[in-house]
Amino acid sequence: MELNERQKKHLRRLGHPLHPLVTLGHAGLTDAVAAEMERALADHELVKARARLGDREARDLALAALGARTGSALVQRVGNVGLYFRPKPKLSRIVLPD
C-alpha cells in the first residue's frame, strides 16, 4: 500500500495520541506477534507497535518485516515505535484525503 505525504500526515495526526498495542521483544518477529498485529489492525486500522530490540538495524528490520508480513503500511517510525495503517476491506472508519 502506497501513501502520499498528505495521507501520511493525516494518519500521523490521528495516531499521535495512540499507545502501542503490540510489542516486539528480544525474540523479534514471531508468529504470535504477527497474529496479534493482524488482530489489532482488523479491529483498529491504525496501530502503534513498539520494538524492544537491541540495536537500530534490528529495530528497522523488525518493524519493516512486521509491515510486510501483515500487509500494512508503515506510516511513521520514531525511535522504537512504528505506526501502521491497513484499511478495513469493508466500511473503513478512517477516510484518507486525496
Biopython code that builds the backbone (N, CA, C, O; Angstrom):
import numpy as np
from Bio.PDB.StructureBuilder import StructureBuilder

atoms = [
    (1, "MET", "N", (0.845, -1.170, 0.000)),
    (1, "MET", "CA", (0.000, 0.000, 0.000)),
    (1, "MET", "C", (0.890, 1.234, 0.000)),
    (1, "MET", "O", (1.764, 1.377, 0.856)),
    (2, "GLU", "N", (0.673, 2.103, -0.939)),
    (2, "GLU", "CA", (1.438, 3.340, -1.047)),
    (2, "GLU", "C", (0.593, 4.506, -0.553)),
    (2, "GLU", "O", (-0.568, 4.652, -0.936)),
    (3, "LEU", "N", (1.180, 5.323, 0.291)),
    (3, "LEU", "CA", (0.507, 6.511, 0.812)),
    (3, "LEU", "C", (1.293, 7.741, 0.391)),
    (3, "LEU", "O", (2.524, 7.737, 0.417)),
    (4, "ASN", "N", (0.582, 8.794, 0.002)),
    (4, "ASN", "CA", (1.287, 10.032, -0.310)),
    (4, "ASN", "C", (1.526, 10.809, 0.986)),
    (4, "ASN", "O", (1.044, 10.420, 2.050)),
    (5, "GLU", "N", (2.263, 11.891, 0.887)),
    (5, "GLU", "CA", (2.656, 12.644, 2.085)),
    (5, "GLU", "C", (1.455, 13.254, 2.810)),
    (5, "GLU", "O", (1.442, 13.329, 4.039)),
    (6, "ARG", "N", (0.474, 13.679, 2.069)),
    (6, "ARG", "CA", (-0.720, 14.261, 2.704)),
    (6, "ARG", "C", (-1.464, 13.199, 3.522)),
    (6, "ARG", "O", (-1.940, 13.480, 4.622)),
    (7, "GLN", "N", (-1.559, 12.004, 2.990)),
    (7, "GLN", "CA", (-2.220, 10.915, 3.708)),
    (7, "GLN", "C", (-1.414, 10.508, 4.941)),
    (7, "GLN", "O", (-1.985, 10.243, 5.998)),
    (8, "LYS", "N", (-0.092, 10.459, 4.805)),
    (8, "LYS", "CA", (0.751, 10.120, 5.949)),
    (8, "LYS", "C", (0.620, 11.165, 7.051)),
    (8, "LYS", "O", (0.567, 10.827, 8.234)),
    (9, "LYS", "N", (0.569, 12.422, 6.661)),
    (9, "LYS", "CA", (0.428, 13.492, 7.647)),
    (9, "LYS", "C", (-0.896, 13.357, 8.401)),
    (9, "LYS", "O", (-0.951, 13.540, 9.617)),
    (10, "HIS", "N", (-1.957, 13.037, 7.665)),
    (10, "HIS", "CA", (-3.276, 12.841, 8.281)),
    (10, "HIS", "C", (-3.238, 11.668, 9.270)),
    (10, "HIS", "O", (-3.767, 11.769, 10.377)),
    (11, "LEU", "N", (-2.618, 10.569, 8.869)),
    (11, "LEU", "CA", (-2.539, 9.393, 9.736)),
    (11, "LEU", "C", (-1.642, 9.640, 10.945)),
    (11, "LEU", "O", (-1.934, 9.143, 12.033)),
    (12, "ARG", "N", (-0.560, 10.397, 10.780)),
    (12, "ARG", "CA", (0.296, 10.733, 11.926)),
    (12, "ARG", "C", (-0.480, 11.547, 12.951)),
    (12, "ARG", "O", (-0.334, 11.349, 14.157)),
    (13, "ARG", "N", (-1.312, 12.469, 12.456)),
    (13, "ARG", "CA", (-2.129, 13.287, 13.363)),
    (13, "ARG", "C", (-3.118, 12.408, 14.130)),
    (13, "ARG", "O", (-3.320, 12.602, 15.329)),
    (14, "LEU", "N", (-3.729, 11.452, 13.450)),
    (14, "LEU", "CA", (-4.670, 10.548, 14.121)),
    (14, "LEU", "C", (-3.957, 9.589, 15.077)),
    (14, "LEU", "O", (-4.523, 9.207, 16.101)),
    (15, "GLY", "N", (-2.738, 9.201, 14.756)),
    (15, "GLY", "CA", (-2.011, 8.231, 15.557)),
    (15, "GLY", "C", (-1.259, 8.814, 16.729)),
    (15, "GLY", "O", (-0.797, 8.070, 17.595)),
    (16, "HIS", "N", (-1.126, 10.121, 16.779)),
    (16, "HIS", "CA", (-0.339, 10.741, 17.841)),
    (16, "HIS", "C", (-0.798, 10.359, 19.252)),
    (16, "HIS", "O", (0.051, 10.017, 20.075)),
    (17, "PRO", "N", (-2.093, 10.398, 19.572)),
    (17, "PRO", "CA", (-2.497, 10.074, 20.952)),
    (17, "PRO", "C", (-2.561, 8.575, 21.259)),
    (17, "PRO", "O", (-2.826, 8.202, 22.402)),
    (18, "LEU", "N", (-2.327, 7.713, 20.277)),
    (18, "LEU", "CA", (-2.442, 6.273, 20.492)),
    (18, "LEU", "C", (-1.270, 5.736, 21.310)),
    (18, "LEU", "O", (-0.169, 6.287, 21.284)),
    (19, "HIS", "N", (-1.527, 4.670, 22.022)),
    (19, "HIS", "CA", (-0.489, 3.954, 22.765)),
    (19, "HIS", "C", (-0.160, 2.674, 22.003)),
    (19, "HIS", "O", (-1.033, 2.121, 21.335)),
    (20, "PRO", "N", (1.080, 2.190, 22.087)),
    (20, "PRO", "CA", (1.439, 0.946, 21.391)),
    (20, "PRO", "C", (0.607, -0.243, 21.886)),
    (20, "PRO", "O", (0.503, -0.492, 23.087)),
    (21, "LEU", "N", (0.026, -0.959, 20.944)),
    (21, "LEU", "CA", (-0.781, -2.133, 21.272)),
    (21, "LEU", "C", (0.002, -3.426, 21.117)),
    (21, "LEU", "O", (-0.346, -4.441, 21.720)),
    (22, "VAL", "N", (1.050, -3.395, 20.318)),
    (22, "VAL", "CA", (1.838, -4.593, 20.027)),
    (22, "VAL", "C", (3.290, -4.307, 20.393)),
    (22, "VAL", "O", (3.814, -3.232, 20.099)),
    (23, "THR", "N", (3.936, -5.277, 21.036)),
    (23, "THR", "CA", (5.333, -5.118, 21.426)),
    (23, "THR", "C", (6.152, -6.286, 20.901)),
    (23, "THR", "O", (5.818, -7.450, 21.126)),
    (24, "LEU", "N", (7.227, -5.959, 20.200)),
    (24, "LEU", "CA", (8.183, -6.963, 19.750)),
    (24, "LEU", "C", (9.282, -7.031, 20.790)),
    (24, "LEU", "O", (9.933, -6.027, 21.081)),
    (25, "GLY", "N", (9.490, -8.208, 21.349)),
    (25, "GLY", "CA", (10.509, -8.383, 22.373)),
    (25, "GLY", "C", (11.833, -8.821, 21.772)),
    (25, "GLY", "O", (12.063, -8.668, 20.572)),
    (26, "HIS", "N", (12.690, -9.360, 22.601)),
    (26, "HIS", "CA", (14.019, -9.779, 22.156)),
    (26, "HIS", "C", (13.956, -10.961, 21.201)),
    (26, "HIS", "O", (14.919, -11.207, 20.475)),
    (27, "ALA", "N", (12.855, -11.696, 21.180)),
    (27, "ALA", "CA", (12.700, -12.808, 20.242)),
    (27, "ALA", "C", (12.429, -12.309, 18.831)),
    (27, "ALA", "O", (12.523, -13.080, 17.876)),
    (28, "GLY", "N", (12.094, -11.027, 18.683)),
    (28, "GLY", "CA", (11.856, -10.462, 17.364)),
    (28, "GLY", "C", (10.441, -10.718, 16.879)),
    (28, "GLY", "O", (9.501, -10.818, 17.667)),
    (29, "LEU", "N", (10.312, -10.820, 15.572)),
    (29, "LEU", "CA", (9.001, -11.010, 14.956)),
    (29, "LEU", "C", (8.642, -12.491, 14.957)),
    (29, "LEU", "O", (9.150, -13.266, 14.146)),
    (30, "THR", "N", (7.772, -12.867, 15.867)),
    (30, "THR", "CA", (7.329, -14.257, 15.974)),
    (30, "THR", "C", (5.931, -14.382, 15.374)),
    (30, "THR", "O", (5.298, -13.384, 15.028)),
    (31, "ASP", "N", (5.464, -15.612, 15.258)),
    (31, "ASP", "CA", (4.115, -15.841, 14.742)),
    (31, "ASP", "C", (3.065, -15.226, 15.663)),
    (31, "ASP", "O", (2.056, -14.702, 15.190)),
    (32, "ALA", "N", (3.295, -15.286, 16.971)),
    (32, "ALA", "CA", (2.340, -14.724, 17.926)),
    (32, "ALA", "C", (2.257, -13.202, 17.790)),
    (32, "ALA", "O", (1.170, -12.630, 17.872)),
    (33, "VAL", "N", (3.386, -12.554, 17.584)),
    (33, "VAL", "CA", (3.387, -11.096, 17.411)),
    (33, "VAL", "C", (2.669, -10.726, 16.116)),
    (33, "VAL", "O", (1.885, -9.778, 16.091)),
    (34, "ALA", "N", (2.931, -11.466, 15.049)),
    (34, "ALA", "CA", (2.258, -11.196, 13.773)),
    (34, "ALA", "C", (0.752, -11.404, 13.891)),
    (34, "ALA", "O", (-0.025, -10.630, 13.333)),
    (35, "ALA", "N", (0.334, -12.443, 14.612)),
    (35, "ALA", "CA", (-1.101, -12.700, 14.797)),
    (35, "ALA", "C", (-1.747, -11.590, 15.615)),
    (35, "ALA", "O", (-2.865, -11.169, 15.315)),
    (36, "GLU", "N", (-1.062, -11.118, 16.635)),
    (36, "GLU", "CA", (-1.598, -10.026, 17.451)),
    (36, "GLU", "C", (-1.701, -8.737, 16.634)),
    (36, "GLU", "O", (-2.659, -7.979, 16.787)),
    (37, "MET", "N", (-0.739, -8.493, 15.790)),
    (37, "MET", "CA", (-0.782, -7.305, 14.926)),
    (37, "MET", "C", (-1.928, -7.418, 13.918)),
    (37, "MET", "O", (-2.606, -6.429, 13.640)),
    (38, "GLU", "N", (-2.146, -8.603, 13.376)),
    (38, "GLU", "CA", (-3.276, -8.829, 12.459)),
    (38, "GLU", "C", (-4.598, -8.505, 13.151)),
    (38, "GLU", "O", (-5.460, -7.832, 12.585)),
    (39, "ARG", "N", (-4.746, -8.994, 14.387)),
    (39, "ARG", "CA", (-5.974, -8.748, 15.135)),
    (39, "ARG", "C", (-6.146, -7.267, 15.421)),
    (39, "ARG", "O", (-7.242, -6.727, 15.273)),
    (40, "ALA", "N", (-5.073, -6.609, 15.829)),
    (40, "ALA", "CA", (-5.148, -5.183, 16.145)),
    (40, "ALA", "C", (-5.482, -4.360, 14.906)),
    (40, "ALA", "O", (-6.274, -3.421, 14.991)),
    (41, "LEU", "N", (-4.897, -4.690, 13.764)),
    (41, "LEU", "CA", (-5.201, -3.962, 12.530)),
    (41, "LEU", "C", (-6.638, -4.212, 12.078)),
    (41, "LEU", "O", (-7.295, -3.308, 11.563)),
    (42, "ALA", "N", (-7.120, -5.427, 12.268)),
    (42, "ALA", "CA", (-8.506, -5.727, 11.897)),
    (42, "ALA", "C", (-9.484, -4.951, 12.764)),
    (42, "ALA", "O", (-10.552, -4.557, 12.296)),
    (43, "ASP", "N", (-9.124, -4.728, 14.029)),
    (43, "ASP", "CA", (-10.010, -4.008, 14.944)),
    (43, "ASP", "C", (-9.902, -2.495, 14.816)),
    (43, "ASP", "O", (-10.913, -1.794, 14.868)),
    (44, "HIS", "N", (-8.673, -1.983, 14.648)),
    (44, "HIS", "CA", (-8.450, -0.546, 14.779)),
    (44, "HIS", "C", (-8.003, 0.170, 13.502)),
    (44, "HIS", "O", (-8.157, 1.388, 13.421)),
    (45, "GLU", "N", (-7.472, -0.511, 12.527)),
    (45, "GLU", "CA", (-6.940, 0.044, 11.273)),
    (45, "GLU", "C", (-5.634, 0.825, 11.449)),
    (45, "GLU", "O", (-4.762, 0.749, 10.583)),
    (46, "LEU", "N", (-5.478, 1.562, 12.529)),
    (46, "LEU", "CA", (-4.287, 2.366, 12.787)),
    (46, "LEU", "C", (-3.704, 1.909, 14.126)),
    (46, "LEU", "O", (-4.345, 2.051, 15.167)),
    (47, "VAL", "N", (-2.485, 1.361, 14.095)),
    (47, "VAL", "CA", (-1.923, 0.710, 15.277)),
    (47, "VAL", "C", (-0.462, 1.122, 15.452)),
    (47, "VAL", "O", (0.297, 1.232, 14.489)),
    (48, "LYS", "N", (-0.097, 1.345, 16.712)),
    (48, "LYS", "CA", (1.301, 1.569, 17.043)),
    (48, "LYS", "C", (1.894, 0.274, 17.571)),
    (48, "LYS", "O", (1.246, -0.474, 18.303)),
    (49, "ALA", "N", (3.153, 0.023, 17.180)),
    (49, "ALA", "CA", (3.883, -1.153, 17.662)),
    (49, "ALA", "C", (5.236, -0.700, 18.191)),
    (49, "ALA", "O", (5.877, 0.181, 17.618)),
    (50, "ARG", "N", (5.660, -1.308, 19.286)),
    (50, "ARG", "CA", (6.946, -0.970, 19.906)),
    (50, "ARG", "C", (7.899, -2.143, 19.717)),
    (50, "ARG", "O", (7.524, -3.298, 19.917)),
    (51, "ALA", "N", (9.126, -1.837, 19.331)),
    (51, "ALA", "CA", (10.154, -2.860, 19.141)),
    (51, "ALA", "C", (11.210, -2.706, 20.224)),
    (51, "ALA", "O", (11.952, -1.724, 20.234)),
    (52, "ARG", "N", (11.279, -3.657, 21.124)),
    (52, "ARG", "CA", (12.264, -3.651, 22.210)),
    (52, "ARG", "C", (13.456, -4.523, 21.812)),
    (52, "ARG", "O", (13.713, -5.566, 22.413)),
    (53, "LEU", "N", (14.168, -4.072, 20.796)),
    (53, "LEU", "CA", (15.311, -4.826, 20.305)),
    (53, "LEU", "C", (16.585, -4.043, 20.571)),
    (53, "LEU", "O", (16.536, -2.842, 20.836)),
    (54, "GLY", "N", (17.717, -4.713, 20.502)),
    (54, "GLY", "CA", (18.985, -4.122, 20.880)),
    (54, "GLY", "C", (19.429, -2.931, 20.065)),
    (54, "GLY", "O", (19.522, -1.826, 20.600)),
    (55, "ASP", "N", (19.704, -3.116, 18.798)),
    (55, "ASP", "CA", (20.277, -2.029, 18.017)),
    (55, "ASP", "C", (19.302, -1.495, 16.976)),
    (55, "ASP", "O", (18.245, -2.078, 16.731)),
    (56, "ARG", "N", (19.672, -0.396, 16.381)),
    (56, "ARG", "CA", (18.807, 0.311, 15.433)),
    (56, "ARG", "C", (18.514, -0.534, 14.195)),
    (56, "ARG", "O", (17.379, -0.566, 13.719)),
    (57, "GLU", "N", (19.525, -1.212, 13.677)),
    (57, "GLU", "CA", (19.320, -2.028, 12.475)),
    (57, "GLU", "C", (18.316, -3.146, 12.724)),
    (57, "GLU", "O", (17.467, -3.417, 11.875)),
    (58, "ALA", "N", (18.404, -3.790, 13.869)),
    (58, "ALA", "CA", (17.461, -4.861, 14.203)),
    (58, "ALA", "C", (16.046, -4.307, 14.325)),
    (58, "ALA", "O", (15.093, -4.938, 13.868)),
    (59, "ARG", "N", (15.902, -3.121, 14.944)),
    (59, "ARG", "CA", (14.580, -2.494, 15.051)),
    (59, "ARG", "C", (14.023, -2.157, 13.678)),
    (59, "ARG", "O", (12.856, -2.432, 13.397)),
    (60, "ASP", "N", (14.851, -1.560, 12.814)),
    (60, "ASP", "CA", (14.401, -1.199, 11.469)),
    (60, "ASP", "C", (13.935, -2.421, 10.690)),
    (60, "ASP", "O", (12.880, -2.399, 10.055)),
    (61, "LEU", "N", (14.722, -3.478, 10.743)),
    (61, "LEU", "CA", (14.360, -4.704, 10.030)),
    (61, "LEU", "C", (13.084, -5.324, 10.589)),
    (61, "LEU", "O", (12.225, -5.764, 9.825)),
    (62, "ALA", "N", (12.952, -5.364, 11.905)),
    (62, "ALA", "CA", (11.771, -5.975, 12.520)),
    (62, "ALA", "C", (10.510, -5.173, 12.214)),
    (62, "ALA", "O", (9.466, -5.754, 11.916)),
    (63, "LEU", "N", (10.594, -3.847, 12.285)),
    (63, "LEU", "CA", (9.418, -3.017, 12.006)),
    (63, "LEU", "C", (9.037, -3.088, 10.529)),
    (63, "LEU", "O", (7.848, -3.110, 10.207)),
    (64, "ALA", "N", (10.005, -3.125, 9.632)),
    (64, "ALA", "CA", (9.705, -3.266, 8.206)),
    (64, "ALA", "C", (9.098, -4.634, 7.908)),
    (64, "ALA", "O", (8.149, -4.741, 7.131)),
    (65, "ALA", "N", (9.651, -5.684, 8.531)),
    (65, "ALA", "CA", (9.127, -7.034, 8.323)),
    (65, "ALA", "C", (7.712, -7.173, 8.868)),
    (65, "ALA", "O", (6.895, -7.896, 8.297)),
    (66, "LEU", "N", (7.421, -6.492, 9.960)),
    (66, "LEU", "CA", (6.070, -6.545, 10.534)),
    (66, "LEU", "C", (5.061, -5.947, 9.563)),
    (66, "LEU", "O", (3.978, -6.503, 9.377)),
    (67, "GLY", "N", (5.398, -4.835, 8.950)),
    (67, "GLY", "CA", (4.510, -4.225, 7.957)),
    (67, "GLY", "C", (4.332, -5.108, 6.740)),
    (67, "GLY", "O", (3.217, -5.254, 6.239)),
    (68, "ALA", "N", (5.411, -5.699, 6.258)),
    (68, "ALA", "CA", (5.336, -6.566, 5.082)),
    (68, "ALA", "C", (4.536, -7.832, 5.379)),
    (68, "ALA", "O", (3.760, -8.289, 4.539)),
    (69, "ARG", "N", (4.720, -8.387, 6.551)),
    (69, "ARG", "CA", (4.029, -9.637, 6.906)),
    (69, "ARG", "C", (2.530, -9.444, 7.109)),
    (69, "ARG", "O", (1.745, -10.354, 6.841)),
    (70, "THR", "N", (2.128, -8.257, 7.583)),
    (70, "THR", "CA", (0.709, -8.011, 7.835)),
    (70, "THR", "C", (0.022, -7.270, 6.695)),
    (70, "THR", "O", (-1.189, -7.056, 6.740)),
    (71, "GLY", "N", (0.772, -6.880, 5.685)),
    (71, "GLY", "CA", (0.177, -6.163, 4.560)),
    (71, "GLY", "C", (-0.243, -4.752, 4.913)),
    (71, "GLY", "O", (-1.172, -4.208, 4.316)),
    (72, "SER", "N", (0.435, -4.160, 5.877)),
    (72, "SER", "CA", (0.103, -2.807, 6.309)),
    (72, "SER", "C", (1.209, -1.837, 5.890)),
    (72, "SER", "O", (2.325, -2.245, 5.569)),
    (73, "ALA", "N", (0.879, -0.564, 5.902)),
    (73, "ALA", "CA", (1.842, 0.469, 5.535)),
    (73, "ALA", "C", (2.460, 1.054, 6.795)),
    (73, "ALA", "O", (1.752, 1.421, 7.733)),
    (74, "LEU", "N", (3.773, 1.137, 6.810)),
    (74, "LEU", "CA", (4.478, 1.795, 7.905)),
    (74, "LEU", "C", (4.405, 3.290, 7.644)),
    (74, "LEU", "O", (5.089, 3.811, 6.763)),
    (75, "VAL", "N", (3.572, 3.977, 8.415)),
    (75, "VAL", "CA", (3.329, 5.401, 8.220)),
    (75, "VAL", "C", (4.472, 6.217, 8.788)),
    (75, "VAL", "O", (4.942, 7.160, 8.151)),
    (76, "GLN", "N", (4.922, 5.864, 9.977)),
    (76, "GLN", "CA", (5.942, 6.637, 10.662)),
    (76, "GLN", "C", (6.710, 5.730, 11.609)),
    (76, "GLN", "O", (6.165, 4.777, 12.166)),
    (77, "ARG", "N", (7.995, 6.051, 11.778)),
    (77, "ARG", "CA", (8.809, 5.353, 12.751)),
    (77, "ARG", "C", (9.584, 6.393, 13.540)),
    (77, "ARG", "O", (10.355, 7.168, 12.974)),
    (78, "VAL", "N", (9.377, 6.406, 14.841)),
    (78, "VAL", "CA", (10.083, 7.326, 15.729)),
    (78, "VAL", "C", (10.697, 6.493, 16.847)),
    (78, "VAL", "O", (9.986, 5.899, 17.656)),
    (79, "GLY", "N", (12.006, 6.458, 16.882)),
    (79, "GLY", "CA", (12.687, 5.671, 17.902)),
    (79, "GLY", "C", (12.366, 4.197, 17.756)),
    (79, "GLY", "O", (12.652, 3.594, 16.721)),
    (80, "ASN", "N", (11.778, 3.619, 18.776)),
    (80, "ASN", "CA", (11.440, 2.197, 18.729)),
    (80, "ASN", "C", (9.946, 1.962, 18.523)),
    (80, "ASN", "O", (9.452, 0.868, 18.795)),
    (81, "VAL", "N", (9.225, 2.969, 18.051)),
    (81, "VAL", "CA", (7.782, 2.850, 17.830)),
    (81, "VAL", "C", (7.463, 3.084, 16.362)),
    (81, "VAL", "O", (7.940, 4.042, 15.753)),
    (82, "GLY", "N", (6.647, 2.193, 15.800)),
    (82, "GLY", "CA", (6.191, 2.327, 14.424)),
    (82, "GLY", "C", (4.677, 2.462, 14.385)),
    (82, "GLY", "O", (3.969, 1.838, 15.176)),
    (83, "LEU", "N", (4.187, 3.279, 13.462)),
    (83, "LEU", "CA", (2.748, 3.481, 13.270)),
    (83, "LEU", "C", (2.349, 2.816, 11.964)),
    (83, "LEU", "O", (2.912, 3.120, 10.913)),
    (84, "TYR", "N", (1.375, 1.904, 12.024)),
    (84, "TYR", "CA", (0.951, 1.118, 10.872)),
    (84, "TYR", "C", (-0.506, 1.397, 10.530)),
    (84, "TYR", "O", (-1.330, 1.661, 11.406)),
    (85, "PHE", "N", (-0.805, 1.330, 9.222)),
    (85, "PHE", "CA", (-2.177, 1.538, 8.758)),
    (85, "PHE", "C", (-2.523, 0.466, 7.740)),
    (85, "PHE", "O", (-1.756, 0.184, 6.819)),
    (86, "ARG", "N", (-3.700, -0.125, 7.926)),
    (86, "ARG", "CA", (-4.277, -1.040, 6.951)),
    (86, "ARG", "C", (-5.789, -0.852, 6.997)),
    (86, "ARG", "O", (-6.422, -1.181, 8.001)),
    (87, "PRO", "N", (-6.380, -0.323, 5.916)),
    (87, "PRO", "CA", (-7.829, -0.080, 5.940)),
    (87, "PRO", "C", (-8.618, -1.391, 5.941)),
    (87, "PRO", "O", (-8.174, -2.411, 5.415)),
    (88, "LYS", "N", (-9.783, -1.327, 6.541)),
    (88, "LYS", "CA", (-10.664, -2.489, 6.516)),
    (88, "LYS", "C", (-11.205, -2.647, 5.100)),
    (88, "LYS", "O", (-11.464, -1.654, 4.421)),
    (89, "PRO", "N", (-11.377, -3.888, 4.649)),
    (89, "PRO", "CA", (-11.891, -4.089, 3.287)),
    (89, "PRO", "C", (-13.324, -3.567, 3.114)),
    (89, "PRO", "O", (-13.701, -3.101, 2.038)),
    (90, "LYS", "N", (-14.103, -3.652, 4.180)),
    (90, "LYS", "CA", (-15.473, -3.153, 4.127)),
    (90, "LYS", "C", (-15.640, -2.055, 5.164)),
    (90, "LYS", "O", (-15.301, -2.244, 6.332)),
    (91, "LEU", "N", (-16.149, -0.932, 4.751)),
    (91, "LEU", "CA", (-16.519, 0.160, 5.640)),
    (91, "LEU", "C", (-15.380, 0.615, 6.557)),
    (91, "LEU", "O", (-15.425, 0.433, 7.774)),
    (92, "SER", "N", (-14.386, 1.197, 5.952)),
    (92, "SER", "CA", (-13.260, 1.732, 6.701)),
    (92, "SER", "C", (-13.703, 2.959, 7.501)),
    (92, "SER", "O", (-14.439, 3.809, 6.999)),
    (93, "ARG", "N", (-13.244, 3.036, 8.750)),
    (93, "ARG", "CA", (-13.603, 4.182, 9.605)),
    (93, "ARG", "C", (-12.714, 5.381, 9.323)),
    (93, "ARG", "O", (-13.119, 6.516, 9.573)),
    (94, "ILE", "N", (-11.525, 5.159, 8.814)),
    (94, "ILE", "CA", (-10.594, 6.247, 8.542)),
    (94, "ILE", "C", (-10.668, 6.610, 7.069)),
    (94, "ILE", "O", (-10.416, 5.777, 6.198)),
    (95, "VAL", "N", (-11.011, 7.840, 6.803)),
    (95, "VAL", "CA", (-11.097, 8.327, 5.428)),
    (95, "VAL", "C", (-9.835, 9.116, 5.127)),
    (95, "VAL", "O", (-9.519, 10.089, 5.812)),
    (96, "LEU", "N", (-9.119, 8.691, 4.103)),
    (96, "LEU", "CA", (-7.875, 9.356, 3.743)),
    (96, "LEU", "C", (-8.125, 10.482, 2.751)),
    (96, "LEU", "O", (-8.962, 10.345, 1.858)),
    (97, "PRO", "N", (-7.406, 11.601, 2.896)),
    (97, "PRO", "CA", (-7.514, 12.672, 1.896)),
    (97, "PRO", "C", (-6.841, 12.229, 0.591)),
    (97, "PRO", "O", (-6.016, 11.315, 0.587)),
    (98, "ASP", "N", (-7.195, 12.873, -0.491)),
    (98, "ASP", "CA", (-6.600, 12.536, -1.803)),
    (98, "ASP", "C", (-5.234, 13.144, -1.991)),
    (98, "ASP", "O", (-4.611, 12.952, -3.036)),
]
sb = StructureBuilder()
sb.init_structure("model")
sb.init_model(0)
sb.init_chain("A")
sb.init_seg("    ")
for serial, (resi, resn, name, xyz) in enumerate(atoms, 1):
    if name == "N":
        sb.init_residue(resn, " ", resi, " ")
    sb.init_atom(name, np.array(xyz, "f"), 0.0, 1.0, " ", f" {name:<3s}", serial, name[0])
structure = sb.get_structure()
